[in-house]
């Protein structure tokens, strides 16, 4: 069975919360390499550990990094991490709280 997102890379900001976590799960389930990001690391590590078996099963991976989506330098670092496996960023899903989308869109 071919997975539709196999070999693609994605960054999900707000990845520790409900929408971000579910988005990451769907992306990983379809074979993507996913980096989840959030301002604090506590729940990120839990989400990554939870989704790691699914990633191993589909050939993708799940990684995490702390990132304040309003800080351009932190966003650039998160994007760099997300591009590592393929040299490109195929998808960016921005779901941080507080309307913090400007830096990610830039």
Backbone torsions as a table, in degrees:
resi	resn	phi	psi	omega
1	UNK	NA	128.2	178.7
2	UNK	-87.7	133.4	179.1
3	UNK	-93.9	133.7	-172.1
4	UNK	-64.3	-24.2	-177.3
5	UNK	-111.9	13.1	-180.0
6	UNK	-57.7	131.6	178.6
7	UNK	82.9	2.0	179.0
8	UNK	-100.7	154.8	179.9
9	UNK	-117.3	148.0	-176.8
10	UNK	-142.4	148.6	172.6
11	UNK	-120.3	128.6	177.4
12	UNK	-119.9	108.0	174.6
13	UNK	-86.0	149.1	-172.0
14	UNK	75.1	26.2	-173.0
15	UNK	-71.4	-8.1	180.0
16	UNK	-90.4	-16.7	-177.4
17	UNK	-88.7	-179.6	-175.1
18	UNK	-58.7	-53.4	-178.7
19	UNK	-67.7	-45.0	179.6
20	UNK	-62.6	-43.0	179.8
21	UNK	-63.0	-46.1	-179.6
22	UNK	-65.4	-39.8	176.9
23	UNK	-61.0	-47.1	178.6
24	UNK	-59.8	-41.5	179.5
25	UNK	-61.3	-43.8	179.1
26	UNK	-65.3	-42.5	179.5
27	UNK	-64.0	-47.1	178.8
28	UNK	-62.7	-40.7	179.4
29	UNK	-61.5	-26.3	177.6
30	UNK	-95.2	10.7	171.5
31	UNK	96.5	4.5	-177.3
32	UNK	-76.3	155.5	168.5
33	UNK	-88.5	119.9	-171.0
34	UNK	-123.3	134.0	169.3
35	UNK	-112.7	124.7	174.7
36	UNK	-102.2	144.6	-176.8
37	UNK	-137.9	150.2	176.8
38	UNK	-162.8	166.5	-178.9
39	UNK	-66.7	-31.4	179.9
40	UNK	-121.6	148.6	-171.7
41	UNK	-87.0	-16.9	-172.6
42	UNK	-49.6	-59.7	-177.5
43	UNK	-77.4	-24.6	178.6
44	UNK	-59.0	-47.4	-179.1
45	UNK	-62.1	-41.0	178.7
46	UNK	-61.7	-45.2	-179.9
47	UNK	-63.3	-45.3	179.4
48	UNK	-60.8	-43.1	178.4
49	UNK	-64.7	-38.3	179.6
50	UNK	-66.0	-39.2	-176.2
51	UNK	-89.6	-8.9	-177.6
52	UNK	-57.6	-43.8	178.7
53	UNK	-62.5	-38.1	177.7
54	UNK	-64.3	-42.5	178.6
55	UNK	-61.3	-42.7	179.5
56	UNK	-63.3	-36.2	-179.5
57	UNK	-69.5	-34.3	-175.0
58	UNK	-98.0	-5.8	179.2
59	UNK	87.9	2.7	175.6
60	UNK	-95.2	-162.8	171.0
61	UNK	-150.9	163.9	176.4
62	UNK	-127.6	125.8	176.1
63	UNK	-129.9	166.3	179.8
64	UNK	-138.1	156.3	175.5
65	UNK	-153.3	148.0	173.7
66	UNK	-78.5	140.3	-177.1
67	UNK	-162.6	122.7	170.9
68	UNK	-87.1	114.9	-174.1
69	UNK	-65.5	-7.0	175.9
70	UNK	-95.8	-3.2	-178.9
71	UNK	-104.5	108.7	-175.1
72	UNK	-57.4	-39.9	180.0
73	UNK	-64.2	-41.8	178.7
74	UNK	-67.8	-36.6	177.6
75	UNK	-65.2	-43.6	178.1
76	UNK	-59.9	-39.8	178.5
77	UNK	-65.8	-40.5	178.3
78	UNK	-65.9	-40.4	177.6
79	UNK	-63.9	-43.0	178.1
80	UNK	-58.7	-42.0	179.0
81	UNK	-64.3	-41.3	-178.0
82	UNK	-68.2	-26.2	-178.3
83	UNK	-86.8	-8.1	-175.4
84	UNK	-53.3	-44.7	-173.7
85	UNK	-74.5	-24.6	-172.5
86	UNK	-123.8	-13.9	-176.1
87	UNK	83.0	4.9	179.4
88	UNK	-149.9	162.6	174.4
89	UNK	-111.2	114.9	-177.8
90	UNK	-87.6	-31.2	-176.1
91	UNK	-143.8	143.1	171.7
92	UNK	-134.2	125.1	179.3
93	UNK	-117.3	117.1	-175.6
94	UNK	-107.9	108.4	179.1
95	UNK	-130.3	36.7	179.0
96	UNK	-74.8	154.0	176.8
97	UNK	-74.1	161.6	173.9
98	UNK	78.3	15.4	176.8
99	UNK	66.9	32.2	-174.9
100	UNK	-90.9	66.0	-176.9
101	UNK	-105.3	-16.5	-171.1
102	UNK	-55.0	-50.7	-176.2
103	UNK	-64.2	-38.1	-179.8
104	UNK	-66.7	-42.7	-179.1
105	UNK	-66.9	-34.3	177.0
106	UNK	-65.7	NA	NA
